[in-house]
Amino acid sequence: MSYQEYRPSSFQILPPVIKNLLIINTLLLIAKFVLSSSFNIELSEILGLHFFFASDFRPYQLITYMFMHGDFFHLLSNMFALWMFGSTLENFWGGKRFLTFYLITGLGAALTHYLVFYFGIPHVYSGIRPTLDVVNSYISNPDLKTFETFFQSEHLKIVSNEMRNQVNDLVTHFNSMEASGDKTGMLNASVDFMRSYKEELLNAPVVVGASGSIFGVLLAFGMLFPNTLLYVYFAIPVKAKYFVIIYGAIELFSGIQNNPADNVAHFAHLGGMLFGFILIKYWGRNRANFY
């Protein structure tokens, strides 16, 4: 019997794992807004996923980031897709298998996103590794001429308003020390800035959202039920397998474009799909453990 012909014996419109994921994600978004407005606590900074080498990184963030969202529309789009595609998968696999898949694809999405963030993509995006190499080299062997070159290079990335303020303050401070001929003070200030810059560069990116897992779920639906018709904009029928291919291609193109303004972790989405594909193939080779 092929997967696309499968009909579960007791289909639940809202199976238990999906229901609990919807509740947890919604409650955390409410908590985020309440804590931010009432206590000035940014829950996304605590539970969102920081880069693995950042001082703000905590191991639990590898799980908690999947349950945090930026705003209501971010939550709504992810949870609707989770219910739409995930319900069928949970009914098909069972709750334990579905939750395992959901968490592993979320972890895969995080790993993929930050690998690209660090190492980059040849001929597309350099990643932050070259910048960190320059910064570390300067801290160990500071030189004002080298610092001036750094300030005029592509390695100086303004990743936050706080960093922009630090740069402006440094320029003012440098002008004052240069006028007084304080070269030693300028050198010390440059090293302090580089250390602060490195800290900010590593801590600035924070990933939140279930999108990586959702793309894994979408990939699984397309693989297991490839001929199911999906109605784009509730009007245009597209088979699930083609929908997944098109969506994946769009994400790949968007990721290669590397437009920071869209504020979307495209390679996290692709990572969720990649790990979902690997996991389904692995389970398929071990069919005794698949169901």
C-alpha positions as a LaTeX table, in Angstrom:
\begin{tabular}{lrrr}
\hline
Residue & $x$ (\AA) & $y$ (\AA) & $z$ (\AA) \\
\hline
Met1 & 0.00 & 0.00 & 0.00 \\
Ser2 & 1.47 & 3.36 & $-0.99$ \\
Tyr3 & 1.61 & 6.21 & 1.50 \\
Gln4 & $-0.64$ & 8.47 & $-0.56$ \\
Glu5 & $-3.38$ & 5.82 & $-0.34$ \\
Tyr6 & $-3.07$ & 5.54 & 3.43 \\
Arg7 & $-6.15$ & 6.32 & 5.49 \\
Pro8 & $-5.74$ & 6.18 & 9.29 \\
Ser9 & $-8.33$ & 4.11 & 11.10 \\
Ser10 & $-9.16$ & 6.85 & 13.62 \\
Phe11 & $-8.26$ & 10.25 & 12.19 \\
Gln12 & $-8.17$ & 13.07 & 14.73 \\
Ile13 & $-8.60$ & 16.61 & 13.47 \\
Leu14 & $-6.46$ & 17.88 & 16.36 \\
Pro15 & $-4.21$ & 15.04 & 17.57 \\
Pro16 & $-2.59$ & 15.41 & 21.02 \\
Val17 & 0.98 & 16.40 & 20.08 \\
Ile18 & $-0.24$ & 19.01 & 17.59 \\
Lys19 & $-2.70$ & 20.34 & 20.17 \\
Asn20 & $-0.01$ & 20.68 & 22.84 \\
Leu21 & 2.43 & 22.32 & 20.42 \\
Leu22 & $-0.24$ & 24.89 & 19.52 \\
Ile23 & $-0.93$ & 25.60 & 23.20 \\
Ile24 & 2.76 & 25.88 & 24.22 \\
Asn25 & 3.66 & 28.18 & 21.33 \\
Thr26 & 0.66 & 30.43 & 21.96 \\
Leu27 & 1.29 & 30.66 & 25.72 \\
Leu28 & 4.94 & 31.55 & 25.19 \\
Leu29 & 4.04 & 34.34 & 22.78 \\
Ile30 & 1.61 & 35.76 & 25.35 \\
Ala31 & 4.28 & 35.43 & 28.05 \\
Lys32 & 6.75 & 37.21 & 25.81 \\
Phe33 & 4.50 & 40.25 & 25.40 \\
Val34 & 3.50 & 40.35 & 29.09 \\
Leu35 & 7.07 & 40.07 & 30.40 \\
Ser36 & 8.35 & 42.65 & 27.93 \\
Ser37 & 5.66 & 45.25 & 28.64 \\
Ser38 & 5.37 & 44.73 & 32.41 \\
Phe39 & 8.86 & 43.72 & 33.54 \\
Asn40 & 11.13 & 44.71 & 30.63 \\
Ile41 & 12.22 & 41.06 & 30.29 \\
Glu42 & 12.93 & 39.97 & 26.72 \\
Leu43 & 11.96 & 36.30 & 26.66 \\
Ser44 & 13.24 & 35.91 & 23.10 \\
Glu45 & 16.74 & 36.80 & 24.29 \\
Ile46 & 16.53 & 34.10 & 26.95 \\
Leu47 & 14.79 & 31.30 & 25.04 \\
Gly48 & 15.77 & 32.25 & 21.48 \\
Leu49 & 18.78 & 30.50 & 19.99 \\
His50 & 22.07 & 32.41 & 20.08 \\
Phe51 & 25.12 & 31.40 & 18.07 \\
Phe52 & 26.93 & 28.44 & 19.62 \\
Phe53 & 30.12 & 30.45 & 20.37 \\
Ala54 & 28.27 & 33.44 & 21.83 \\
Ser55 & 28.40 & 34.21 & 25.55 \\
Asp56 & 24.57 & 34.32 & 25.63 \\
Phe57 & 24.22 & 30.81 & 24.20 \\
Arg58 & 22.70 & 28.19 & 26.50 \\
Pro59 & 22.21 & 24.52 & 25.51 \\
Tyr60 & 18.48 & 24.58 & 26.35 \\
Gln61 & 17.98 & 27.20 & 23.60 \\
Leu62 & 18.39 & 24.43 & 21.01 \\
Ile63 & 14.90 & 23.28 & 22.06 \\
Thr64 & 13.24 & 26.41 & 23.41 \\
Tyr65 & 13.87 & 28.49 & 20.29 \\
Met66 & 11.38 & 26.31 & 18.40 \\
Phe67 & 8.58 & 27.50 & 20.67 \\
Met68 & 9.27 & 31.24 & 20.49 \\
His69 & 7.90 & 33.56 & 17.79 \\
Gly70 & 8.47 & 37.14 & 16.80 \\
Asp71 & 4.85 & 38.27 & 16.61 \\
Phe72 & 1.28 & 37.05 & 16.19 \\
Phe73 & 1.45 & 36.66 & 12.40 \\
His74 & 4.69 & 34.68 & 12.67 \\
Leu75 & 2.96 & 32.37 & 15.15 \\
Leu76 & $-0.27$ & 32.14 & 13.13 \\
Ser77 & 1.41 & 31.17 & 9.86 \\
Asn78 & 3.58 & 28.52 & 11.52 \\
Met79 & 0.81 & 27.03 & 13.63 \\
Phe80 & $-1.64$ & 26.91 & 10.73 \\
Ala81 & 0.92 & 25.02 & 8.62 \\
Leu82 & 1.71 & 22.75 & 11.59 \\
Trp83 & $-1.96$ & 21.84 & 11.97 \\
Met84 & $-2.61$ & 21.56 & 8.24 \\
Phe85 & 0.25 & 19.18 & 7.43 \\
Gly86 & 1.26 & 17.88 & 10.85 \\
Ser87 & $-2.14$ & 16.46 & 11.81 \\
Thr88 & $-2.02$ & 13.96 & 8.96 \\
Leu89 & 1.54 & 12.97 & 9.85 \\
Glu90 & 0.77 & 12.51 & 13.54 \\
Asn91 & $-2.26$ & 10.38 & 12.72 \\
Phe92 & $-0.08$ & 8.35 & 10.36 \\
Trp93 & 3.03 & 7.99 & 12.52 \\
Gly94 & 1.65 & 8.34 & 16.01 \\
Gly95 & 2.51 & 11.04 & 18.53 \\
Lys96 & 5.93 & 9.78 & 19.63 \\
Arg97 & 7.25 & 9.38 & 16.08 \\
Phe98 & 5.87 & 12.73 & 15.01 \\
Leu99 & 7.35 & 14.60 & 18.01 \\
Thr100 & 10.73 & 12.96 & 17.39 \\
Phe101 & 10.63 & 14.11 & 13.78 \\
Tyr102 & 9.53 & 17.61 & 14.78 \\
Leu103 & 12.36 & 18.09 & 17.28 \\
Ile104 & 15.10 & 16.57 & 15.11 \\
Thr105 & 14.20 & 18.73 & 12.11 \\
Gly106 & 14.17 & 21.76 & 14.42 \\
Leu107 & 17.67 & 20.89 & 15.64 \\
Gly108 & 18.80 & 20.33 & 12.05 \\
Ala109 & 17.42 & 23.71 & 11.05 \\
Ala110 & 19.38 & 25.44 & 13.83 \\
Leu111 & 22.61 & 23.61 & 12.95 \\
Thr112 & 22.28 & 24.44 & 9.25 \\
His113 & 21.49 & 28.09 & 9.88 \\
Tyr114 & 24.50 & 28.70 & 12.11 \\
Leu115 & 26.88 & 26.66 & 9.98 \\
Val116 & 26.03 & 28.98 & 7.09 \\
Phe117 & 26.24 & 31.97 & 9.42 \\
Tyr118 & 29.76 & 30.99 & 10.48 \\
Phe119 & 31.30 & 29.44 & 7.35 \\
Gly120 & 29.17 & 31.14 & 4.69 \\
Ile121 & 28.61 & 29.87 & 1.15 \\
Pro122 & 31.38 & 30.09 & $-1.47$ \\
His123 & 30.88 & 32.95 & $-3.95$ \\
Val124 & 27.65 & 33.95 & $-2.19$ \\
Tyr125 & 28.23 & 34.85 & 1.46 \\
Ser126 & 31.52 & 34.90 & 3.35 \\
Gly127 & 30.09 & 34.18 & 6.81 \\
Ile128 & 31.53 & 35.71 & 9.96 \\
Arg129 & 34.60 & 33.49 & 10.23 \\
Pro130 & 36.89 & 35.82 & 8.20 \\
Thr131 & 35.79 & 38.78 & 10.32 \\
Leu132 & 36.43 & 36.88 & 13.56 \\
Asp133 & 39.89 & 35.90 & 12.30 \\
Val134 & 40.71 & 39.57 & 11.65 \\
Val135 & 39.35 & 40.66 & 15.04 \\
Asn136 & 41.20 & 37.95 & 16.97 \\
Ser137 & 44.41 & 38.74 & 15.12 \\
Tyr138 & 44.08 & 42.43 & 15.97 \\
Ile139 & 43.40 & 41.80 & 19.66 \\
Ser140 & 46.60 & 39.73 & 19.90 \\
Asn141 & 48.63 & 42.22 & 17.88 \\
Pro142 & 47.03 & 45.70 & 17.87 \\
Asp143 & 48.15 & 48.45 & 15.52 \\
Leu144 & 46.38 & 51.74 & 14.82 \\
Lys145 & 46.99 & 51.61 & 11.08 \\
Thr146 & 45.50 & 48.12 & 10.92 \\
Phe147 & 42.55 & 49.35 & 12.98 \\
Glu148 & 41.92 & 52.19 & 10.52 \\
Thr149 & 41.96 & 49.67 & 7.67 \\
Phe150 & 39.47 & 47.50 & 9.54 \\
Phe151 & 37.10 & 50.44 & 9.98 \\
Gln152 & 37.09 & 51.00 & 6.23 \\
Ser153 & 36.67 & 47.33 & 5.29 \\
Glu154 & 33.71 & 45.01 & 4.82 \\
His155 & 34.63 & 43.29 & 8.09 \\
Leu156 & 32.98 & 46.06 & 10.10 \\
Lys157 & 29.38 & 44.89 & 10.18 \\
Ile158 & 26.87 & 47.04 & 12.06 \\
Val159 & 24.58 & 44.35 & 13.44 \\
Ser160 & 22.65 & 46.32 & 16.06 \\
Asn161 & 21.77 & 49.83 & 17.21 \\
Glu162 & 24.00 & 49.29 & 20.24 \\
Met163 & 26.95 & 48.61 & 17.96 \\
Arg164 & 26.16 & 51.71 & 15.90 \\
Asn165 & 26.23 & 53.77 & 19.09 \\
Gln166 & 29.54 & 52.18 & 20.10 \\
Val167 & 31.06 & 53.10 & 16.74 \\
Asn168 & 29.86 & 56.70 & 17.03 \\
Asp169 & 31.18 & 56.99 & 20.59 \\
Leu170 & 34.53 & 55.52 & 19.53 \\
Val171 & 34.91 & 58.01 & 16.68 \\
Thr172 & 34.23 & 60.92 & 19.05 \\
His173 & 36.64 & 59.51 & 21.63 \\
Phe174 & 39.32 & 58.87 & 19.00 \\
Asn175 & 39.09 & 62.42 & 17.66 \\
Ser176 & 39.56 & 63.78 & 21.17 \\
Met177 & 42.58 & 61.55 & 21.91 \\
Glu178 & 44.13 & 62.22 & 18.50 \\
Ala179 & 43.90 & 65.97 & 19.11 \\
Ser180 & 45.78 & 65.52 & 22.39 \\
Gly181 & 48.31 & 63.12 & 20.85 \\
Asp182 & 47.34 & 60.23 & 23.12 \\
Lys183 & 48.42 & 57.30 & 20.90 \\
Thr184 & 48.51 & 54.85 & 23.79 \\
Gly185 & 44.95 & 55.72 & 24.76 \\
Met186 & 43.84 & 55.27 & 21.15 \\
Leu187 & 45.48 & 51.86 & 20.97 \\
Asn188 & 43.87 & 50.72 & 24.24 \\
Ala189 & 40.49 & 52.04 & 23.11 \\
Ser190 & 40.79 & 50.17 & 19.80 \\
Val191 & 41.46 & 46.87 & 21.58 \\
Asp192 & 38.52 & 47.43 & 23.93 \\
Phe193 & 36.31 & 48.18 & 20.94 \\
Met194 & 37.43 & 45.03 & 19.12 \\
Arg195 & 36.60 & 42.88 & 22.14 \\
Ser196 & 33.20 & 44.53 & 22.49 \\
Tyr197 & 32.63 & 44.24 & 18.73 \\
Lys198 & 33.37 & 40.52 & 18.79 \\
Glu199 & 30.99 & 40.00 & 21.70 \\
Glu200 & 28.21 & 41.91 & 19.96 \\
Leu201 & 28.79 & 40.20 & 16.61 \\
Leu202 & 28.45 & 36.74 & 18.17 \\
Asn203 & 25.48 & 37.59 & 20.37 \\
Ala204 & 23.47 & 39.65 & 17.87 \\
Pro205 & 21.79 & 36.89 & 15.85 \\
Val206 & 18.91 & 35.26 & 17.72 \\
Val207 & 16.79 & 32.64 & 15.96 \\
Val208 & 13.19 & 32.08 & 17.02 \\
Gly209 & 10.30 & 30.16 & 15.55 \\
Ala210 & 9.12 & 26.72 & 14.57 \\
Ser211 & 9.72 & 27.34 & 10.86 \\
Gly212 & 12.57 & 24.84 & 10.55 \\
Ser213 & 10.41 & 22.07 & 11.97 \\
Ile214 & 7.43 & 23.22 & 9.89 \\
Phe215 & 9.47 & 22.93 & 6.69 \\
Gly216 & 10.52 & 19.47 & 7.79 \\
Val217 & 6.85 & 18.60 & 8.29 \\
Leu218 & 6.01 & 20.02 & 4.86 \\
Leu219 & 8.79 & 17.94 & 3.27 \\
Ala220 & 7.52 & 14.80 & 5.02 \\
Phe221 & 3.97 & 15.41 & 3.84 \\
Gly222 & 5.19 & 15.84 & 0.26 \\
Met223 & 7.26 & 12.65 & 0.43 \\
Leu224 & 4.65 & 10.44 & 2.10 \\
Phe225 & 1.57 & 11.82 & 0.35 \\
Pro226 & 3.03 & 13.16 & $-2.90$ \\
Asn227 & $-0.16$ & 13.14 & $-4.99$ \\
Thr228 & $-2.37$ & 14.87 & $-2.45$ \\
Leu229 & $-3.78$ & 18.05 & $-3.95$ \\
Leu230 & $-3.05$ & 21.28 & $-2.11$ \\
Tyr231 & $-5.00$ & 24.39 & $-3.05$ \\
Val232 & $-2.73$ & 27.44 & $-3.21$ \\
Tyr233 & $-4.69$ & 30.54 & $-2.22$ \\
Phe234 & $-7.61$ & 28.09 & $-1.80$ \\
Ala235 & $-8.02$ & 28.03 & $-5.58$ \\
Ile236 & $-5.01$ & 26.65 & $-7.49$ \\
Pro237 & $-4.60$ & 22.84 & $-7.19$ \\
Val238 & $-0.98$ & 21.64 & $-6.88$ \\
Lys239 & 0.21 & 18.16 & $-5.99$ \\
Ala240 & 2.06 & 18.07 & $-2.67$ \\
Lys241 & 5.31 & 16.82 & $-4.23$ \\
Tyr242 & 5.45 & 19.76 & $-6.64$ \\
Phe243 & 4.45 & 22.22 & $-3.93$ \\
Val244 & 7.37 & 21.08 & $-1.77$ \\
Ile245 & 9.84 & 21.30 & $-4.66$ \\
Ile246 & 8.68 & 24.81 & $-5.58$ \\
Tyr247 & 8.73 & 26.01 & $-1.97$ \\
Gly248 & 12.20 & 24.56 & $-1.42$ \\
Ala249 & 13.50 & 26.21 & $-4.58$ \\
Ile250 & 12.10 & 29.57 & $-3.46$ \\
Glu251 & 13.82 & 29.23 & $-0.09$ \\
Leu252 & 17.12 & 28.31 & $-1.73$ \\
Phe253 & 16.92 & 31.28 & $-4.09$ \\
Ser254 & 16.00 & 33.63 & $-1.23$ \\
Gly255 & 18.85 & 32.32 & 0.91 \\
Ile256 & 21.38 & 32.81 & $-1.88$ \\
Gln257 & 20.15 & 36.37 & $-2.37$ \\
Asn258 & 21.27 & 36.97 & 1.24 \\
Asn259 & 19.09 & 40.00 & 1.86 \\
Pro260 & 19.37 & 40.84 & 5.59 \\
Ala261 & 16.35 & 43.12 & 5.35 \\
Asp262 & 13.88 & 40.23 & 5.00 \\
Asn263 & 14.90 & 38.96 & 8.46 \\
Val264 & 14.12 & 35.34 & 7.52 \\
Ala265 & 16.39 & 32.37 & 8.27 \\
His266 & 16.04 & 30.73 & 4.85 \\
Phe267 & 18.81 & 28.20 & 5.45 \\
Ala268 & 17.14 & 27.13 & 8.68 \\
His269 & 14.07 & 26.27 & 6.58 \\
Leu270 & 16.22 & 24.34 & 4.13 \\
Gly271 & 17.98 & 22.63 & 7.03 \\
Gly272 & 14.65 & 21.45 & 8.39 \\
Met273 & 13.79 & 19.99 & 5.00 \\
Leu274 & 17.22 & 18.37 & 4.63 \\
Phe275 & 17.13 & 16.69 & 8.03 \\
Gly276 & 13.52 & 15.66 & 7.42 \\
Phe277 & 14.54 & 14.00 & 4.16 \\
Ile278 & 17.44 & 12.17 & 5.84 \\
Leu279 & 15.28 & 11.00 & 8.72 \\
Ile280 & 12.49 & 9.67 & 6.49 \\
Lys281 & 15.00 & 7.83 & 4.33 \\
Tyr282 & 16.62 & 6.37 & 7.45 \\
Trp283 & 13.28 & 5.24 & 8.85 \\
Gly284 & 12.36 & 3.85 & 5.45 \\
Arg285 & 15.42 & 1.59 & 5.52 \\
Asn286 & 14.41 & 0.39 & 8.99 \\
Arg287 & 10.74 & $-0.22$ & 8.29 \\
Ala288 & 10.27 & $-2.35$ & 11.40 \\
Asn289 & 10.78 & 0.82 & 13.40 \\
Phe290 & 8.98 & 3.14 & 11.01 \\
Tyr291 & 5.41 & 2.85 & 12.24 \\
\hline
\end{tabular}
